Amino acid sequence: MVKVAIIPPNSLILSDLIERKGHEPLALQKAVRKKVIDPEIDSPPMNITEEDPIKGLKYAAIEVPSGVRGRMSIIGPLIEEAEAAIIIDDAPFGFGCIGCARTNELTTFTLRKRGLPTLELKYPKTRDETVDMVNKINKFLDSLPSSNSANSTDSQEEK
């Protein structure tokens, strides 16, 4: 099983495709859920502590707006955890916008800089392009190691 970062980071469509192929999507929803159920958060609708923008400084300079730093305090650790990435460019808001174009750019830049196995696609405009996109995603995910193949490799090496 590979941990796959997704851009846009809250795309339910990409999360579902990744889970169906036996990998773990590193999605914004799961990271925010941890923060919402944390008793440390005084005002859950904000989903942020005073330390979060400070943590975001690891990923964005002080001159960057605090909203970007706050988002990066959540997305940055997902990027660090990633073993692969799927990036969809030019996606409409409904596909999974996080509300900040600069955060999207910084996230994509940081993922590319890591040198992970990455699939980058343009958002499809037609049915045929959509089928092609899903096929490319499935082929990419199939090319990643799975927990079953890792276990079978281990057991073969032990023999």
N, CA and C of each residue as an Amber inpcrd file, in Angstrom:
protein
   477
   0.8480000  -1.1760000   0.0000000   0.0000000   0.0000000   0.0000000
   0.8940000   1.2390000   0.0000000   0.5710000   2.1680000  -0.8810000
   1.3250000   3.4070000  -1.0110000   0.4450000   4.5650000  -0.5680000
   1.0540000   5.5180000   0.1130000   0.3440000   6.7390000   0.5160000
   0.4410000   7.7290000  -0.6390000  -0.7240000   8.0930000  -1.1840000
  -0.7750000   8.9090000  -2.3940000  -1.3460000  10.2910000  -2.0750000
  -0.5370000  11.3280000  -2.2960000  -1.0130000  12.7040000  -2.1500000
  -1.8520000  13.0510000  -3.3650000  -2.8890000  13.8460000  -3.1420000
  -3.7720000  14.2270000  -4.2450000  -3.9030000  15.7380000  -4.3180000
  -3.9430000  16.2240000  -5.5470000  -4.1800000  17.6480000  -5.8070000
  -5.3070000  17.7150000  -6.8100000  -6.4090000  18.3430000  -6.5090000
  -6.7490000  19.0780000  -5.2970000  -6.8620000  18.1380000  -4.0940000
  -6.3950000  18.6230000  -2.9210000  -6.2560000  17.7350000  -1.7650000
  -7.5610000  17.2770000  -1.1170000  -8.6960000  17.8230000  -1.5410000
  -9.9500000  17.3410000  -0.9560000 -10.8720000  16.7370000  -2.0090000
 -10.2850000  16.1790000  -3.0540000 -11.0660000  15.5640000  -4.1170000
 -11.5670000  14.1880000  -3.6890000 -12.8610000  14.0850000  -3.5030000
 -13.4560000  12.7980000  -3.1340000 -13.3310000  11.7860000  -4.2640000
 -13.3230000  12.2700000  -5.4960000 -13.2150000  11.3890000  -6.6540000
 -11.8490000  10.6900000  -6.6490000 -10.7880000  11.4650000  -6.4650000
  -9.4530000  10.8680000  -6.4370000  -9.2830000   9.9580000  -5.2230000
  -9.7890000  10.3890000  -4.0700000  -9.7030000   9.5560000  -2.8600000
 -10.3420000   8.1900000  -3.0940000 -11.5090000   8.2040000  -3.6980000
 -12.2300000   6.9510000  -3.9490000 -11.4560000   6.0460000  -4.9020000
 -10.9270000   6.6090000  -5.9840000 -10.1620000   5.7960000  -6.9440000
  -8.9380000   5.1660000  -6.2770000  -8.2680000   5.9330000  -5.4360000
  -7.0560000   5.4490000  -4.7690000  -7.4040000   4.3320000  -3.7880000
  -8.4490000   4.5290000  -2.9950000  -8.8620000   3.4910000  -2.0350000
  -9.2810000   2.2060000  -2.7350000  -9.9810000   2.3350000  -3.8580000
 -10.4270000   1.1380000  -4.5960000  -9.2580000   0.3170000  -5.1190000
  -8.1190000   0.9710000  -5.3170000  -6.9270000   0.2680000  -5.8010000
  -6.0320000  -0.2020000  -4.6530000  -6.5020000  -0.0600000  -3.4190000
  -5.7700000  -0.5910000  -2.2780000  -4.6820000   0.2960000  -1.7130000
  -4.7040000   1.5610000  -2.0640000  -3.7160000   2.5010000  -1.5420000
  -4.4000000   3.4850000  -0.5910000  -3.5880000   4.2860000   0.0870000
  -4.1280000   5.2480000   1.0500000  -4.0630000   6.6640000   0.4860000
  -5.2290000   7.3010000   0.2670000  -5.2090000   8.6880000  -0.1840000
  -4.8680000   9.6170000   0.9880000  -3.9550000  10.5250000   0.7640000
  -3.6320000  11.5300000   1.7760000  -4.4990000  12.7480000   1.4700000
  -5.6840000  12.7230000   2.0360000  -6.7060000  13.7190000   1.7220000
  -6.8760000  14.7090000   2.8600000  -7.2470000  15.9090000   2.4940000
  -7.4530000  16.9880000   3.4490000  -8.5590000  16.6580000   4.4460000
  -9.5960000  15.9750000   4.0080000 -10.7320000  15.6850000   4.8800000
 -10.3030000  14.9060000   6.1250000  -9.4280000  13.9260000   5.9540000
  -8.9870000  13.1110000   7.0860000  -8.1550000  13.9420000   8.0580000
  -7.2920000  14.8070000   7.5310000  -6.4670000  15.6500000   8.3910000
  -7.3170000  16.6490000   9.1700000  -8.3140000  17.2200000   8.5060000
  -9.1970000  18.1800000   9.1840000 -10.0570000  17.4590000  10.2110000
 -10.4940000  16.2450000   9.9020000 -11.3090000  15.4850000  10.8540000
 -10.5670000  15.2970000  12.1740000  -9.2730000  14.9710000  12.0850000
  -8.4760000  14.8100000  13.3040000  -8.4950000  16.0870000  14.1390000
  -8.4470000  17.2270000  13.4520000  -8.4420000  18.4990000  14.1630000
  -9.8090000  18.8230000  14.7640000 -10.8620000  18.4650000  14.0770000
 -12.2110000  18.7820000  14.5540000 -12.5600000  17.9700000  15.7910000
 -12.1180000  16.7140000  15.8430000 -12.4630000  15.8830000  16.9920000
 -11.4590000  16.0370000  18.1380000 -10.4050000  16.8170000  17.9290000
  -9.3990000  17.0590000  18.9590000  -9.9880000  17.9590000  20.0470000
  -9.9780000  17.5180000  21.3030000 -10.5500000  18.3360000  22.3710000
  -9.7710000  19.6280000  22.6090000  -8.5720000  19.7220000  22.0290000
  -7.7520000  20.9110000  22.1840000  -8.3370000  22.1170000  21.4360000
  -9.1280000  21.8670000  20.4180000  -9.6930000  22.9400000  19.6040000
 -10.8720000  23.5520000  20.3550000 -10.7720000  24.8580000  20.6170000
 -11.8360000  25.5520000  21.3410000 -13.0160000  25.8880000  20.4480000
 -12.7430000  26.2000000  19.1950000 -13.8250000  26.5880000  18.2870000
 -13.7200000  25.7550000  17.0160000 -14.3100000  24.5550000  17.0100000
 -14.1660000  23.6320000  15.8850000 -14.4580000  24.1960000  14.4990000
 -15.3790000  25.1350000  14.3300000 -15.5630000  25.5950000  12.9510000
 -14.3050000  26.2150000  12.3540000 -13.4270000  26.7270000  13.1900000
 -12.1980000  27.3290000  12.6660000 -11.1550000  26.2700000  12.3250000
 -11.2040000  25.1130000  13.0330000 -10.2910000  24.0000000  12.7680000
  -8.8190000  24.3930000  12.8330000  -8.4750000  25.3430000  13.6750000
  -7.0990000  25.8100000  13.7210000  -6.7360000  26.2000000  15.1470000
  -5.4950000  25.9370000  15.4930000  -4.9810000  26.3670000  16.7850000
  -4.0280000  27.5330000  16.5460000  -3.5970000  28.1500000  17.6030000
  -2.6520000  29.2620000  17.4590000  -1.3240000  28.7920000  16.8860000
  -0.9970000  27.5380000  17.1220000   0.2820000  27.0000000  16.6470000
   0.2730000  26.6530000  15.1620000  -0.8920000  26.4420000  14.5840000
  -0.9610000  25.9950000  13.1840000  -0.2690000  26.9410000  12.2060000
  -0.5420000  28.2580000  12.2280000   0.1840000  29.1310000  11.2920000
   1.6910000  29.1200000  11.5240000   2.0920000  28.8910000  12.7710000
   3.5270000  28.8080000  13.0670000   4.1050000  27.5410000  12.4300000
   3.3760000  26.4140000  12.5390000   3.8060000  25.1760000  11.8870000
   3.8840000  25.3700000  10.3770000   2.9820000  26.1900000   9.8470000
   2.9630000  26.4570000   8.4090000   4.1950000  27.1750000   7.9120000
   4.9250000  27.8320000   8.8190000   6.1590000  28.5260000   8.4320000
   7.2120000  27.5680000   7.8890000   7.0900000  26.2980000   8.2290000
   8.0140000  25.3040000   7.6960000   7.8610000  25.1880000   6.1820000
   6.6660000  25.4890000   5.6900000   6.3450000  25.2850000   4.2780000
   6.1900000  26.5870000   3.4970000   5.9790000  27.6960000   4.1910000
   5.7410000  28.9760000   3.5200000   6.4040000  30.0910000   4.3230000
   6.9410000  31.0710000   3.6310000   7.6380000  32.1840000   4.2720000
   6.6820000  33.0430000   5.0970000   7.2400000  33.8390000   5.9740000
   6.4480000  34.7020000   6.8590000   5.6300000  35.7100000   6.0570000
   6.1140000  36.1050000   4.8730000   5.4040000  37.0870000   4.0590000
   4.1480000  36.5230000   3.4090000   4.0440000  35.2090000   3.3880000
   2.8880000  34.5450000   2.7860000   1.6760000  34.7750000   3.6890000
   0.5070000  35.0160000   3.1110000  -0.6900000  35.2380000   3.9390000
  -0.9230000  34.1080000   4.9440000  -1.4480000  34.4740000   6.1050000
  -1.6380000  33.4900000   7.1760000  -2.5760000  32.3620000   6.7560000
  -3.5200000  32.6320000   5.8610000  -4.4200000  31.5780000   5.3820000
  -3.6560000  30.4890000   4.6520000  -2.6630000  30.8710000   3.8710000
  -1.8350000  29.8920000   3.1590000  -1.0140000  29.1080000   4.1770000
  -0.4180000  29.8290000   5.1340000   0.3730000  29.1350000   6.1610000
  -0.4990000  28.1710000   6.9670000  -1.7140000  28.5970000   7.2960000
  -2.6310000  27.7300000   8.0390000  -2.9770000  26.4810000   7.2560000
  -3.2670000  26.6540000   5.9630000  -3.5730000  25.4810000   5.1210000
  -2.3510000  24.5790000   4.9880000  -1.1790000  25.1920000   4.8290000
   0.0430000  24.4000000   4.6650000   0.4120000  23.6660000   5.9490000
  -0.0300000  24.1650000   7.1070000   0.2440000  23.4370000   8.3500000
  -0.4910000  22.1070000   8.3650000  -1.5560000  22.0010000   7.5970000
  -2.2990000  20.7400000   7.4790000  -1.8350000  19.9450000   6.2630000
  -1.6480000  20.6230000   5.1330000  -1.2810000  19.9400000   3.8910000
   0.1980000  19.5420000   3.8810000   1.0580000  20.3560000   4.4710000
   2.5020000  20.0830000   4.4870000   2.8490000  18.7040000   5.0250000
   2.3150000  18.3220000   6.1990000   2.6040000  16.9790000   6.7000000
   2.1010000  15.8670000   5.7680000   1.0090000  16.1190000   5.0540000
   0.5250000  15.1300000   4.0830000   1.5420000  14.9630000   2.9560000
   2.1290000  16.0800000   2.5120000   3.1410000  16.0350000   1.4560000
   4.3550000  15.2520000   1.9350000   4.7690000  15.4810000   3.1740000
   5.9310000  14.7750000   3.7170000   5.6810000  13.2730000   3.8320000
   4.4420000  12.9040000   4.0960000   4.0680000  11.5090000   4.2720000
   3.9140000  10.7830000   2.9260000   3.7240000  11.5390000   1.8580000
   3.4120000  10.9610000   0.5460000   4.5460000  10.1250000  -0.0140000
   4.1370000   9.0350000  -0.6850000   5.0680000   8.1720000  -1.3980000
   4.8350000   8.2460000  -2.9090000   3.7440000   8.8720000  -3.3010000
   3.3920000   9.0830000  -4.7060000   2.3890000  10.2310000  -4.7400000
   2.1040000  10.7290000  -5.9450000   1.1740000  11.8560000  -6.0510000
   0.3880000  11.8090000  -7.3540000  -0.8520000  12.3080000  -7.2730000
  -1.6790000  12.5200000  -8.4600000  -2.0900000  13.9790000  -8.4380000
  -1.7820000  14.6830000  -9.5280000  -2.0810000  16.1100000  -9.6360000
  -3.0000000  16.3220000 -10.8300000  -4.1410000  16.9380000 -10.5680000
  -5.0750000  17.2770000 -11.6480000  -5.0490000  18.7900000 -11.8250000
  -4.5870000  19.2370000 -12.9810000  -4.5160000  20.6670000 -13.2850000
  -5.8340000  21.1620000 -13.8810000  -6.1120000  22.4210000 -13.6630000
  -7.2910000  23.0990000 -14.2230000  -8.6100000  22.4840000 -13.7770000
  -8.6460000  21.9460000 -12.5670000  -9.8920000  21.3550000 -12.0750000
 -10.8610000  22.4540000 -11.6450000 -12.1570000  22.2640000 -11.8880000
 -13.1450000  23.2520000 -11.4400000 -13.3130000  23.1820000  -9.9150000
 -13.9330000  24.1900000  -9.3530000 -14.1110000  24.2620000  -7.9070000
 -14.7850000  23.0220000  -7.3440000 -15.7820000  22.4920000  -8.0210000
 -16.5270000  21.3480000  -7.5220000 -15.7200000  20.0640000  -7.4490000
 -14.5820000  19.9950000  -8.1500000 -13.7510000  18.7910000  -8.1440000
 -12.9480000  18.6940000  -6.8590000 -12.7770000  19.8110000  -6.1610000
 -12.0440000  19.7590000  -4.9070000 -11.2230000  20.9860000  -4.6170000
 -11.7920000  22.1460000  -4.7830000 -11.0590000  23.3820000  -4.5180000
 -10.8380000  23.5570000  -3.0170000  -9.6760000  24.0280000  -2.6270000
  -9.4410000  24.3130000  -1.2180000  -9.5690000  25.8000000  -0.9320000
  -9.9840000  26.5590000  -1.9120000 -10.2680000  27.9630000  -1.6850000
  -9.0810000  28.8940000  -1.7770000  -7.9380000  28.4000000  -2.2210000
  -6.7650000  29.2680000  -2.2630000  -5.8270000  28.8250000  -3.3770000
  -5.7700000  29.6190000  -4.4340000  -4.9280000  29.2750000  -5.5810000
  -3.4510000  29.2280000  -5.1910000  -3.0160000  30.1150000  -4.3010000
  -1.6010000  30.1280000  -3.8920000  -1.2320000  28.8640000  -3.1270000
  -2.1470000  28.3640000  -2.3160000  -1.8870000  27.1090000  -1.6090000
  -1.7870000  25.9660000  -2.6090000  -2.6590000  25.9560000  -3.6090000
  -2.5870000  24.9260000  -4.6510000  -1.2290000  24.9570000  -5.3510000
  -0.7740000  26.1520000  -5.7050000   0.5140000  26.2940000  -6.3940000
   1.6620000  25.8390000  -5.5090000   1.6520000  26.2530000  -4.2480000
   2.7200000  25.8750000  -3.3180000   2.7190000  24.3700000  -3.0720000
   1.5450000  23.7840000  -2.9410000   1.4270000  22.3510000  -2.7200000
   1.9700000  21.5800000  -3.9200000   1.5720000  21.9810000  -5.1050000
   2.0400000  21.3150000  -6.3280000   3.5570000  21.4610000  -6.4640000
   4.0770000  22.6550000  -6.2260000   5.5250000  22.8980000  -6.3080000
   6.2800000  21.9970000  -5.3310000   5.7860000  21.9310000  -4.0950000
   6.4480000  21.1380000  -3.0570000   6.4170000  19.6490000  -3.3900000
   5.2960000  19.1690000  -3.9070000   5.2170000  17.7540000  -4.3160000
   6.1920000  17.4490000  -5.4470000   6.2380000  18.3220000  -6.4500000
   7.1450000  18.0970000  -7.5870000   8.5930000  18.0740000  -7.1150000
   8.9170000  18.9440000  -6.1780000  10.2790000  19.0570000  -5.6630000
  10.7150000  17.7870000  -4.9360000   9.7720000  17.0520000  -4.3750000
  10.0950000  15.8160000  -3.6390000  10.5700000  14.7050000  -4.5620000
  10.2290000  14.7720000  -5.8410000  10.6790000  13.7540000  -6.7890000
   9.9840000  12.4090000  -6.6390000   8.7560000  12.4300000  -6.1830000
   7.9650000  11.2060000  -6.0140000   7.4420000  10.7100000  -7.3570000
   7.0560000   9.4350000  -7.4430000   6.3200000   8.9990000  -8.6330000
   5.0390000   9.8370000  -8.7080000   4.8610000  10.5400000  -9.8080000
   3.7570000  11.4930000  -9.9120000   3.0560000  11.3450000 -11.2520000
   1.7370000  11.4010000 -11.1810000   0.9150000  11.4290000 -12.3920000
   0.2650000  12.8030000 -12.4480000   0.5300000  13.5320000 -13.5270000
  -0.0830000  14.8510000 -13.7070000  -0.9800000  14.8220000 -14.9260000
  -2.2290000  15.2300000 -14.7340000  -3.2210000  15.2150000 -15.8000000
  -3.9860000  16.5270000 -15.8320000  -4.5030000  16.8490000 -17.0040000
  -5.4270000  17.9860000 -17.1310000  -6.8340000  17.4960000 -16.8280000
  -7.6330000  18.3450000 -16.2160000  -9.0200000  17.9860000 -15.9340000
  -9.7350000  17.7460000 -17.2590000 -10.4780000  16.6550000 -17.3740000
 -11.1240000  16.3160000 -18.6500000 -12.3030000  17.2340000 -18.9730000
 -12.4890000  17.4590000 -20.2570000 -13.5980000  18.3050000 -20.7250000
 -14.6890000  17.4900000 -21.4210000 -14.3440000  16.2860000 -21.8560000
 -15.3110000  15.4430000 -22.5730000 -15.3970000  14.0710000 -21.8950000
 -16.3980000  13.3030000 -22.3160000 -16.5680000  11.9540000 -21.7670000
 -15.3530000  11.0880000 -22.0880000 -14.8710000  11.1640000 -23.3310000
 -13.7140000  10.3570000 -23.7280000 -12.4720000  10.7330000 -22.9150000
 -12.2730000  12.0310000 -22.6880000 -11.1370000  12.4780000 -21.8680000
 -11.2820000  11.9800000 -20.4260000 -12.5140000  11.9080000 -19.9360000
 -12.7650000  11.4310000 -18.5800000 -12.4090000   9.9510000 -18.4670000
 -12.8530000   9.1620000 -19.4230000 -12.5340000   7.7340000 -19.4300000
 -11.0140000   7.5560000 -19.5080000 -10.3630000   8.3450000 -20.3620000
  -8.9140000   8.2740000 -20.5070000  -8.2150000   8.6450000 -19.1910000
  -8.7070000   9.6800000 -18.5000000  -8.1200000  10.1030000 -17.2330000
  -8.2240000   8.9950000 -16.1900000  -9.3960000   8.3970000 -16.0520000
  -9.5900000   7.3230000 -15.0720000  -8.6980000   6.1280000 -15.4120000
  -8.5740000   5.7970000 -16.6940000  -7.6980000   4.6920000 -17.1060000
  -6.2370000   4.9840000 -16.7570000  -5.7890000   6.2110000 -16.9970000
  -4.4080000   6.5920000 -16.6670000  -4.1710000   6.5410000 -15.1610000
  -5.1570000   6.9930000 -14.3760000  -5.0270000   6.9360000 -12.9160000
  -4.9450000   5.4860000 -12.4550000  -5.8270000   4.6290000 -12.9830000
  -5.8060000   3.2190000 -12.6030000  -4.4800000   2.5520000 -12.9880000
  -3.9720000   2.8590000 -14.1710000  -2.6930000   2.2880000 -14.6080000
  -1.5560000   2.7570000 -13.7000000  -1.5580000   4.0420000 -13.3420000
  -0.5410000   4.5940000 -12.4420000  -0.6100000   3.9020000 -11.0760000
  -1.8250000   3.7850000 -10.5300000  -1.9970000   3.1560000  -9.2190000
  -1.5980000   1.6790000  -9.2500000  -1.8870000   1.0100000 -10.3570000
  -1.4860000  -0.3960000 -10.5000000   0.0380000  -0.5450000 -10.5530000
   0.7300000   0.4850000 -11.0290000   2.1940000   0.4210000 -11.1290000
   2.8820000   0.6100000  -9.7740000   2.1400000   1.0980000  -8.7860000
   2.7050000   1.3100000  -7.4480000   2.7030000  -0.0080000  -6.6860000
   3.6730000  -0.1910000  -5.7820000   3.6780000  -1.4380000  -5.0100000
   2.4550000  -1.5280000  -4.1050000   1.9620000  -2.7410000  -3.9150000
   0.8320000  -2.9440000  -3.0100000   1.3170000  -3.6980000  -1.7910000
   0.5240000  -3.6640000  -0.7350000   0.9190000  -4.3720000   0.4900000
   1.0130000  -5.8670000   0.2350000   0.1580000  -6.3940000  -0.6260000
   0.2000000  -7.8240000  -0.9320000   1.4830000  -8.2010000  -1.6580000
   1.8860000  -7.3970000  -2.6460000   3.1050000  -7.7240000  -3.3900000
   4.3340000  -7.5260000  -2.5130000   4.2910000  -6.5420000  -1.6010000
   5.4140000  -6.3330000  -0.6880000   5.5460000  -7.5250000   0.2510000
   4.4140000  -8.0360000   0.7460000   4.4540000  -9.1900000   1.6390000
   4.9200000 -10.4410000   0.9190000   4.4720000 -10.6230000  -0.3220000
   4.8810000 -11.8150000  -1.0570000   6.3560000 -11.7350000  -1.4180000
   6.8760000 -10.5410000  -1.6720000   8.2970000 -10.3670000  -1.9510000
   9.1070000 -10.7170000  -0.7130000   8.6620000 -10.2380000   0.4470000
   9.3390000 -10.5340000   1.7010000   9.3960000 -12.0260000   1.9540000
   8.2580000 -12.6890000   1.7610000   8.2150000 -14.1270000   2.0330000
   9.0710000 -14.9010000   1.0320000   9.1860000 -14.4230000  -0.2160000
  10.0210000 -15.0920000  -1.1960000  11.4950000 -14.9190000  -0.8490000
  11.8660000 -13.7320000  -0.3150000  13.2530000 -13.4810000   0.0460000
  13.6670000 -14.3240000   1.2460000  12.7050000 -14.6150000   2.1430000
  13.0110000 -15.4100000   3.3250000  13.2950000 -16.8640000   2.9640000
  12.6980000 -17.3700000   1.8740000  12.8850000 -18.7600000   1.4490000
  14.2370000 -18.8830000   0.8610000
